[in-house]
Amino acid sequence: MSKINDTTVVKQQYATANNLNTRISIHDKYSTNKMGFGNWIVSNYEIEKGDKVLELGCGNGDMWKNRESLIGCCSKIVLSDFSEGMLMAAKENTGNFDHMEYRVIDIQEIPYADETFSRFKTDMGF
């Protein structure tokens, strides 16, 4: 049986940001997409002023690093991950903003009611 979906293994793998940081650095070094994954994702978002954003599985928060204008555009941002270690790294990477929260959330048990966050479209078809 594959261990890729074994919660215990995944939690151990990503207890801290170290393994994710290694993966990101390998992609940065060897990827043919010089734009970078986080930059590419953000370039496809259509976040409007006042939007409320929930990111599930934010990892080390790298996607939000040095994006103060995007963060400032939102009225509320919740960066979440199932790993407290990842959230600590995310907080270090993004900083403190009054309207930003860091929450341990299991994607299979999202503790928010429908319509709590804005729906926005992307250029990626979803």
Chimera marker file (.cmm) of the C-alpha trace (Angstrom):
<marker_set name="trace">
<marker id="1" x="0.000" y="0.000" z="0.000" r="1" g="1" b="0" radius="0.5"/>
<marker id="2" x="1.256" y="3.470" z="-0.877" r="1" g="1" b="0" radius="0.5"/>
<marker id="3" x="2.235" y="5.666" z="2.048" r="1" g="1" b="0" radius="0.5"/>
<marker id="4" x="1.447" y="8.889" z="0.154" r="1" g="1" b="0" radius="0.5"/>
<marker id="5" x="-2.022" y="9.082" z="1.759" r="1" g="1" b="0" radius="0.5"/>
<marker id="6" x="-1.014" y="7.748" z="5.177" r="1" g="1" b="0" radius="0.5"/>
<marker id="7" x="-1.767" y="10.661" z="7.518" r="1" g="1" b="0" radius="0.5"/>
<marker id="8" x="0.916" y="9.660" z="9.997" r="1" g="1" b="0" radius="0.5"/>
<marker id="9" x="3.599" y="9.531" z="7.300" r="1" g="1" b="0" radius="0.5"/>
<marker id="10" x="2.505" y="12.822" z="5.746" r="1" g="1" b="0" radius="0.5"/>
<marker id="11" x="2.428" y="14.580" z="9.131" r="1" g="1" b="0" radius="0.5"/>
<marker id="12" x="5.914" y="13.289" z="9.880" r="1" g="1" b="0" radius="0.5"/>
<marker id="13" x="7.205" y="14.324" z="6.428" r="1" g="1" b="0" radius="0.5"/>
<marker id="14" x="5.883" y="17.869" z="6.828" r="1" g="1" b="0" radius="0.5"/>
<marker id="15" x="6.171" y="18.393" z="10.587" r="1" g="1" b="0" radius="0.5"/>
<marker id="16" x="8.523" y="21.272" z="9.768" r="1" g="1" b="0" radius="0.5"/>
<marker id="17" x="9.131" y="23.259" z="6.601" r="1" g="1" b="0" radius="0.5"/>
<marker id="18" x="12.547" y="21.665" z="5.980" r="1" g="1" b="0" radius="0.5"/>
<marker id="19" x="11.428" y="19.046" z="3.435" r="1" g="1" b="0" radius="0.5"/>
<marker id="20" x="9.158" y="21.485" z="1.618" r="1" g="1" b="0" radius="0.5"/>
<marker id="21" x="11.939" y="24.093" z="1.503" r="1" g="1" b="0" radius="0.5"/>
<marker id="22" x="14.222" y="21.474" z="-0.056" r="1" g="1" b="0" radius="0.5"/>
<marker id="23" x="11.604" y="20.640" z="-2.701" r="1" g="1" b="0" radius="0.5"/>
<marker id="24" x="11.061" y="24.323" z="-3.477" r="1" g="1" b="0" radius="0.5"/>
<marker id="25" x="14.806" y="24.949" z="-3.831" r="1" g="1" b="0" radius="0.5"/>
<marker id="26" x="15.146" y="21.987" z="-6.228" r="1" g="1" b="0" radius="0.5"/>
<marker id="27" x="12.285" y="23.344" z="-8.339" r="1" g="1" b="0" radius="0.5"/>
<marker id="28" x="13.778" y="26.851" z="-8.262" r="1" g="1" b="0" radius="0.5"/>
<marker id="29" x="17.138" y="25.529" z="-9.395" r="1" g="1" b="0" radius="0.5"/>
<marker id="30" x="16.094" y="23.046" z="-12.068" r="1" g="1" b="0" radius="0.5"/>
<marker id="31" x="12.637" y="24.029" z="-13.288" r="1" g="1" b="0" radius="0.5"/>
<marker id="32" x="12.300" y="25.198" z="-16.869" r="1" g="1" b="0" radius="0.5"/>
<marker id="33" x="9.588" y="27.600" z="-15.654" r="1" g="1" b="0" radius="0.5"/>
<marker id="34" x="11.764" y="30.484" z="-14.471" r="1" g="1" b="0" radius="0.5"/>
<marker id="35" x="8.678" y="32.372" z="-13.269" r="1" g="1" b="0" radius="0.5"/>
<marker id="36" x="8.469" y="30.069" z="-10.248" r="1" g="1" b="0" radius="0.5"/>
<marker id="37" x="5.445" y="28.111" z="-9.074" r="1" g="1" b="0" radius="0.5"/>
<marker id="38" x="4.220" y="30.646" z="-6.499" r="1" g="1" b="0" radius="0.5"/>
<marker id="39" x="4.528" y="33.528" z="-8.957" r="1" g="1" b="0" radius="0.5"/>
<marker id="40" x="2.684" y="31.530" z="-11.607" r="1" g="1" b="0" radius="0.5"/>
<marker id="41" x="-0.154" y="30.653" z="-9.225" r="1" g="1" b="0" radius="0.5"/>
<marker id="42" x="-0.522" y="34.253" z="-8.025" r="1" g="1" b="0" radius="0.5"/>
<marker id="43" x="-0.454" y="35.552" z="-11.611" r="1" g="1" b="0" radius="0.5"/>
<marker id="44" x="-3.582" y="33.487" z="-12.289" r="1" g="1" b="0" radius="0.5"/>
<marker id="45" x="-5.556" y="34.696" z="-9.269" r="1" g="1" b="0" radius="0.5"/>
<marker id="46" x="-8.146" y="37.424" z="-9.585" r="1" g="1" b="0" radius="0.5"/>
<marker id="47" x="-8.311" y="38.635" z="-5.997" r="1" g="1" b="0" radius="0.5"/>
<marker id="48" x="-10.281" y="41.848" z="-5.638" r="1" g="1" b="0" radius="0.5"/>
<marker id="49" x="-10.215" y="44.469" z="-2.913" r="1" g="1" b="0" radius="0.5"/>
<marker id="50" x="-12.083" y="43.255" z="0.143" r="1" g="1" b="0" radius="0.5"/>
<marker id="51" x="-11.955" y="39.544" z="-0.702" r="1" g="1" b="0" radius="0.5"/>
<marker id="52" x="-11.776" y="37.020" z="2.119" r="1" g="1" b="0" radius="0.5"/>
<marker id="53" x="-9.256" y="34.277" z="1.347" r="1" g="1" b="0" radius="0.5"/>
<marker id="54" x="-8.772" y="30.826" z="2.864" r="1" g="1" b="0" radius="0.5"/>
<marker id="55" x="-5.672" y="28.973" z="1.728" r="1" g="1" b="0" radius="0.5"/>
<marker id="56" x="-5.744" y="25.296" z="2.583" r="1" g="1" b="0" radius="0.5"/>
<marker id="57" x="-2.301" y="23.722" z="2.830" r="1" g="1" b="0" radius="0.5"/>
<marker id="58" x="-0.294" y="26.952" z="2.817" r="1" g="1" b="0" radius="0.5"/>
<marker id="59" x="2.927" y="25.114" z="3.641" r="1" g="1" b="0" radius="0.5"/>
<marker id="60" x="5.663" y="27.583" z="4.472" r="1" g="1" b="0" radius="0.5"/>
<marker id="61" x="3.626" y="30.541" z="3.176" r="1" g="1" b="0" radius="0.5"/>
<marker id="62" x="6.136" y="31.154" z="0.404" r="1" g="1" b="0" radius="0.5"/>
<marker id="63" x="3.393" y="32.158" z="-2.020" r="1" g="1" b="0" radius="0.5"/>
<marker id="64" x="2.498" y="35.150" z="0.179" r="1" g="1" b="0" radius="0.5"/>
<marker id="65" x="6.090" y="36.197" z="0.910" r="1" g="1" b="0" radius="0.5"/>
<marker id="66" x="6.815" y="39.804" z="-0.131" r="1" g="1" b="0" radius="0.5"/>
<marker id="67" x="3.254" y="40.280" z="-1.405" r="1" g="1" b="0" radius="0.5"/>
<marker id="68" x="2.174" y="43.064" z="0.937" r="1" g="1" b="0" radius="0.5"/>
<marker id="69" x="0.019" y="44.715" z="-1.741" r="1" g="1" b="0" radius="0.5"/>
<marker id="70" x="-1.904" y="41.480" z="-2.385" r="1" g="1" b="0" radius="0.5"/>
<marker id="71" x="-2.246" y="40.857" z="1.354" r="1" g="1" b="0" radius="0.5"/>
<marker id="72" x="-3.398" y="44.451" z="1.854" r="1" g="1" b="0" radius="0.5"/>
<marker id="73" x="-6.051" y="44.018" z="-0.834" r="1" g="1" b="0" radius="0.5"/>
<marker id="74" x="-7.819" y="41.309" z="1.172" r="1" g="1" b="0" radius="0.5"/>
<marker id="75" x="-10.128" y="42.038" z="4.090" r="1" g="1" b="0" radius="0.5"/>
<marker id="76" x="-9.316" y="38.667" z="5.678" r="1" g="1" b="0" radius="0.5"/>
<marker id="77" x="-6.767" y="35.939" z="4.988" r="1" g="1" b="0" radius="0.5"/>
<marker id="78" x="-6.567" y="32.599" z="6.749" r="1" g="1" b="0" radius="0.5"/>
<marker id="79" x="-3.449" y="30.597" z="5.962" r="1" g="1" b="0" radius="0.5"/>
<marker id="80" x="-3.942" y="27.031" z="7.082" r="1" g="1" b="0" radius="0.5"/>
<marker id="81" x="-2.055" y="23.780" z="7.190" r="1" g="1" b="0" radius="0.5"/>
<marker id="82" x="-2.335" y="20.582" z="9.200" r="1" g="1" b="0" radius="0.5"/>
<marker id="83" x="1.236" y="21.115" z="10.423" r="1" g="1" b="0" radius="0.5"/>
<marker id="84" x="1.999" y="23.595" z="13.202" r="1" g="1" b="0" radius="0.5"/>
<marker id="85" x="5.616" y="23.604" z="11.997" r="1" g="1" b="0" radius="0.5"/>
<marker id="86" x="4.517" y="24.748" z="8.552" r="1" g="1" b="0" radius="0.5"/>
<marker id="87" x="2.379" y="27.490" z="10.067" r="1" g="1" b="0" radius="0.5"/>
<marker id="88" x="5.327" y="28.725" z="12.138" r="1" g="1" b="0" radius="0.5"/>
<marker id="89" x="7.375" y="28.951" z="8.927" r="1" g="1" b="0" radius="0.5"/>
<marker id="90" x="4.482" y="30.665" z="7.128" r="1" g="1" b="0" radius="0.5"/>
<marker id="91" x="4.253" y="33.273" z="9.864" r="1" g="1" b="0" radius="0.5"/>
<marker id="92" x="7.996" y="33.914" z="9.620" r="1" g="1" b="0" radius="0.5"/>
<marker id="93" x="7.773" y="34.242" z="5.819" r="1" g="1" b="0" radius="0.5"/>
<marker id="94" x="4.724" y="36.490" z="5.653" r="1" g="1" b="0" radius="0.5"/>
<marker id="95" x="4.838" y="38.568" z="8.820" r="1" g="1" b="0" radius="0.5"/>
<marker id="96" x="2.042" y="39.853" z="11.007" r="1" g="1" b="0" radius="0.5"/>
<marker id="97" x="-1.011" y="41.576" z="9.603" r="1" g="1" b="0" radius="0.5"/>
<marker id="98" x="-4.139" y="42.403" z="11.585" r="1" g="1" b="0" radius="0.5"/>
<marker id="99" x="-6.389" y="40.674" z="9.071" r="1" g="1" b="0" radius="0.5"/>
<marker id="100" x="-4.259" y="37.525" z="8.649" r="1" g="1" b="0" radius="0.5"/>
<marker id="101" x="-4.709" y="34.360" z="10.713" r="1" g="1" b="0" radius="0.5"/>
<marker id="102" x="-2.740" y="31.129" z="10.863" r="1" g="1" b="0" radius="0.5"/>
<marker id="103" x="-4.823" y="28.042" z="11.681" r="1" g="1" b="0" radius="0.5"/>
<marker id="104" x="-4.214" y="24.329" z="11.938" r="1" g="1" b="0" radius="0.5"/>
<marker id="105" x="-6.901" y="22.854" z="9.691" r="1" g="1" b="0" radius="0.5"/>
<marker id="106" x="-7.392" y="19.392" z="8.274" r="1" g="1" b="0" radius="0.5"/>
<marker id="107" x="-8.624" y="19.868" z="4.715" r="1" g="1" b="0" radius="0.5"/>
<marker id="108" x="-11.093" y="17.044" z="5.292" r="1" g="1" b="0" radius="0.5"/>
<marker id="109" x="-12.731" y="18.933" z="8.171" r="1" g="1" b="0" radius="0.5"/>
<marker id="110" x="-12.873" y="22.626" z="7.248" r="1" g="1" b="0" radius="0.5"/>
<marker id="111" x="-14.356" y="24.487" z="10.258" r="1" g="1" b="0" radius="0.5"/>
<marker id="112" x="-16.051" y="27.282" z="8.292" r="1" g="1" b="0" radius="0.5"/>
<marker id="113" x="-19.566" y="27.581" z="6.958" r="1" g="1" b="0" radius="0.5"/>
<marker id="114" x="-20.176" y="27.850" z="3.236" r="1" g="1" b="0" radius="0.5"/>
<marker id="115" x="-19.866" y="31.397" z="1.878" r="1" g="1" b="0" radius="0.5"/>
<marker id="116" x="-17.504" y="32.499" z="4.692" r="1" g="1" b="0" radius="0.5"/>
<marker id="117" x="-14.824" y="33.286" z="2.125" r="1" g="1" b="0" radius="0.5"/>
<marker id="118" x="-14.978" y="34.991" z="-1.256" r="1" g="1" b="0" radius="0.5"/>
<marker id="119" x="-15.248" y="33.008" z="-4.419" r="1" g="1" b="0" radius="0.5"/>
<marker id="120" x="-12.922" y="34.202" z="-7.075" r="1" g="1" b="0" radius="0.5"/>
<marker id="121" x="-12.064" y="32.810" z="-10.417" r="1" g="1" b="0" radius="0.5"/>
<marker id="122" x="-8.681" y="32.078" z="-11.851" r="1" g="1" b="0" radius="0.5"/>
<marker id="123" x="-7.319" y="31.925" z="-15.362" r="1" g="1" b="0" radius="0.5"/>
<marker id="124" x="-6.726" y="28.231" z="-14.697" r="1" g="1" b="0" radius="0.5"/>
<marker id="125" x="-10.342" y="27.201" z="-15.224" r="1" g="1" b="0" radius="0.5"/>
<marker id="126" x="-11.430" y="26.785" z="-11.602" r="1" g="1" b="0" radius="0.5"/>
<link id1="1" id2="2" r="1" g="1" b="0" radius="0.2"/>
<link id1="2" id2="3" r="1" g="1" b="0" radius="0.2"/>
<link id1="3" id2="4" r="1" g="1" b="0" radius="0.2"/>
<link id1="4" id2="5" r="1" g="1" b="0" radius="0.2"/>
<link id1="5" id2="6" r="1" g="1" b="0" radius="0.2"/>
<link id1="6" id2="7" r="1" g="1" b="0" radius="0.2"/>
<link id1="7" id2="8" r="1" g="1" b="0" radius="0.2"/>
<link id1="8" id2="9" r="1" g="1" b="0" radius="0.2"/>
<link id1="9" id2="10" r="1" g="1" b="0" radius="0.2"/>
<link id1="10" id2="11" r="1" g="1" b="0" radius="0.2"/>
<link id1="11" id2="12" r="1" g="1" b="0" radius="0.2"/>
<link id1="12" id2="13" r="1" g="1" b="0" radius="0.2"/>
<link id1="13" id2="14" r="1" g="1" b="0" radius="0.2"/>
<link id1="14" id2="15" r="1" g="1" b="0" radius="0.2"/>
<link id1="15" id2="16" r="1" g="1" b="0" radius="0.2"/>
<link id1="16" id2="17" r="1" g="1" b="0" radius="0.2"/>
<link id1="17" id2="18" r="1" g="1" b="0" radius="0.2"/>
<link id1="18" id2="19" r="1" g="1" b="0" radius="0.2"/>
<link id1="19" id2="20" r="1" g="1" b="0" radius="0.2"/>
<link id1="20" id2="21" r="1" g="1" b="0" radius="0.2"/>
<link id1="21" id2="22" r="1" g="1" b="0" radius="0.2"/>
<link id1="22" id2="23" r="1" g="1" b="0" radius="0.2"/>
<link id1="23" id2="24" r="1" g="1" b="0" radius="0.2"/>
<link id1="24" id2="25" r="1" g="1" b="0" radius="0.2"/>
<link id1="25" id2="26" r="1" g="1" b="0" radius="0.2"/>
<link id1="26" id2="27" r="1" g="1" b="0" radius="0.2"/>
<link id1="27" id2="28" r="1" g="1" b="0" radius="0.2"/>
<link id1="28" id2="29" r="1" g="1" b="0" radius="0.2"/>
<link id1="29" id2="30" r="1" g="1" b="0" radius="0.2"/>
<link id1="30" id2="31" r="1" g="1" b="0" radius="0.2"/>
<link id1="31" id2="32" r="1" g="1" b="0" radius="0.2"/>
<link id1="32" id2="33" r="1" g="1" b="0" radius="0.2"/>
<link id1="33" id2="34" r="1" g="1" b="0" radius="0.2"/>
<link id1="34" id2="35" r="1" g="1" b="0" radius="0.2"/>
<link id1="35" id2="36" r="1" g="1" b="0" radius="0.2"/>
<link id1="36" id2="37" r="1" g="1" b="0" radius="0.2"/>
<link id1="37" id2="38" r="1" g="1" b="0" radius="0.2"/>
<link id1="38" id2="39" r="1" g="1" b="0" radius="0.2"/>
<link id1="39" id2="40" r="1" g="1" b="0" radius="0.2"/>
<link id1="40" id2="41" r="1" g="1" b="0" radius="0.2"/>
<link id1="41" id2="42" r="1" g="1" b="0" radius="0.2"/>
<link id1="42" id2="43" r="1" g="1" b="0" radius="0.2"/>
<link id1="43" id2="44" r="1" g="1" b="0" radius="0.2"/>
<link id1="44" id2="45" r="1" g="1" b="0" radius="0.2"/>
<link id1="45" id2="46" r="1" g="1" b="0" radius="0.2"/>
<link id1="46" id2="47" r="1" g="1" b="0" radius="0.2"/>
<link id1="47" id2="48" r="1" g="1" b="0" radius="0.2"/>
<link id1="48" id2="49" r="1" g="1" b="0" radius="0.2"/>
<link id1="49" id2="50" r="1" g="1" b="0" radius="0.2"/>
<link id1="50" id2="51" r="1" g="1" b="0" radius="0.2"/>
<link id1="51" id2="52" r="1" g="1" b="0" radius="0.2"/>
<link id1="52" id2="53" r="1" g="1" b="0" radius="0.2"/>
<link id1="53" id2="54" r="1" g="1" b="0" radius="0.2"/>
<link id1="54" id2="55" r="1" g="1" b="0" radius="0.2"/>
<link id1="55" id2="56" r="1" g="1" b="0" radius="0.2"/>
<link id1="56" id2="57" r="1" g="1" b="0" radius="0.2"/>
<link id1="57" id2="58" r="1" g="1" b="0" radius="0.2"/>
<link id1="58" id2="59" r="1" g="1" b="0" radius="0.2"/>
<link id1="59" id2="60" r="1" g="1" b="0" radius="0.2"/>
<link id1="60" id2="61" r="1" g="1" b="0" radius="0.2"/>
<link id1="61" id2="62" r="1" g="1" b="0" radius="0.2"/>
<link id1="62" id2="63" r="1" g="1" b="0" radius="0.2"/>
<link id1="63" id2="64" r="1" g="1" b="0" radius="0.2"/>
<link id1="64" id2="65" r="1" g="1" b="0" radius="0.2"/>
<link id1="65" id2="66" r="1" g="1" b="0" radius="0.2"/>
<link id1="66" id2="67" r="1" g="1" b="0" radius="0.2"/>
<link id1="67" id2="68" r="1" g="1" b="0" radius="0.2"/>
<link id1="68" id2="69" r="1" g="1" b="0" radius="0.2"/>
<link id1="69" id2="70" r="1" g="1" b="0" radius="0.2"/>
<link id1="70" id2="71" r="1" g="1" b="0" radius="0.2"/>
<link id1="71" id2="72" r="1" g="1" b="0" radius="0.2"/>
<link id1="72" id2="73" r="1" g="1" b="0" radius="0.2"/>
<link id1="73" id2="74" r="1" g="1" b="0" radius="0.2"/>
<link id1="74" id2="75" r="1" g="1" b="0" radius="0.2"/>
<link id1="75" id2="76" r="1" g="1" b="0" radius="0.2"/>
<link id1="76" id2="77" r="1" g="1" b="0" radius="0.2"/>
<link id1="77" id2="78" r="1" g="1" b="0" radius="0.2"/>
<link id1="78" id2="79" r="1" g="1" b="0" radius="0.2"/>
<link id1="79" id2="80" r="1" g="1" b="0" radius="0.2"/>
<link id1="80" id2="81" r="1" g="1" b="0" radius="0.2"/>
<link id1="81" id2="82" r="1" g="1" b="0" radius="0.2"/>
<link id1="82" id2="83" r="1" g="1" b="0" radius="0.2"/>
<link id1="83" id2="84" r="1" g="1" b="0" radius="0.2"/>
<link id1="84" id2="85" r="1" g="1" b="0" radius="0.2"/>
<link id1="85" id2="86" r="1" g="1" b="0" radius="0.2"/>
<link id1="86" id2="87" r="1" g="1" b="0" radius="0.2"/>
<link id1="87" id2="88" r="1" g="1" b="0" radius="0.2"/>
<link id1="88" id2="89" r="1" g="1" b="0" radius="0.2"/>
<link id1="89" id2="90" r="1" g="1" b="0" radius="0.2"/>
<link id1="90" id2="91" r="1" g="1" b="0" radius="0.2"/>
<link id1="91" id2="92" r="1" g="1" b="0" radius="0.2"/>
<link id1="92" id2="93" r="1" g="1" b="0" radius="0.2"/>
<link id1="93" id2="94" r="1" g="1" b="0" radius="0.2"/>
<link id1="94" id2="95" r="1" g="1" b="0" radius="0.2"/>
<link id1="95" id2="96" r="1" g="1" b="0" radius="0.2"/>
<link id1="96" id2="97" r="1" g="1" b="0" radius="0.2"/>
<link id1="97" id2="98" r="1" g="1" b="0" radius="0.2"/>
<link id1="98" id2="99" r="1" g="1" b="0" radius="0.2"/>
<link id1="99" id2="100" r="1" g="1" b="0" radius="0.2"/>
<link id1="100" id2="101" r="1" g="1" b="0" radius="0.2"/>
<link id1="101" id2="102" r="1" g="1" b="0" radius="0.2"/>
<link id1="102" id2="103" r="1" g="1" b="0" radius="0.2"/>
<link id1="103" id2="104" r="1" g="1" b="0" radius="0.2"/>
<link id1="104" id2="105" r="1" g="1" b="0" radius="0.2"/>
<link id1="105" id2="106" r="1" g="1" b="0" radius="0.2"/>
<link id1="106" id2="107" r="1" g="1" b="0" radius="0.2"/>
<link id1="107" id2="108" r="1" g="1" b="0" radius="0.2"/>
<link id1="108" id2="109" r="1" g="1" b="0" radius="0.2"/>
<link id1="109" id2="110" r="1" g="1" b="0" radius="0.2"/>
<link id1="110" id2="111" r="1" g="1" b="0" radius="0.2"/>
<link id1="111" id2="112" r="1" g="1" b="0" radius="0.2"/>
<link id1="112" id2="113" r="1" g="1" b="0" radius="0.2"/>
<link id1="113" id2="114" r="1" g="1" b="0" radius="0.2"/>
<link id1="114" id2="115" r="1" g="1" b="0" radius="0.2"/>
<link id1="115" id2="116" r="1" g="1" b="0" radius="0.2"/>
<link id1="116" id2="117" r="1" g="1" b="0" radius="0.2"/>
<link id1="117" id2="118" r="1" g="1" b="0" radius="0.2"/>
<link id1="118" id2="119" r="1" g="1" b="0" radius="0.2"/>
<link id1="119" id2="120" r="1" g="1" b="0" radius="0.2"/>
<link id1="120" id2="121" r="1" g="1" b="0" radius="0.2"/>
<link id1="121" id2="122" r="1" g="1" b="0" radius="0.2"/>
<link id1="122" id2="123" r="1" g="1" b="0" radius="0.2"/>
<link id1="123" id2="124" r="1" g="1" b="0" radius="0.2"/>
<link id1="124" id2="125" r="1" g="1" b="0" radius="0.2"/>
<link id1="125" id2="126" r="1" g="1" b="0" radius="0.2"/>
</marker_set>
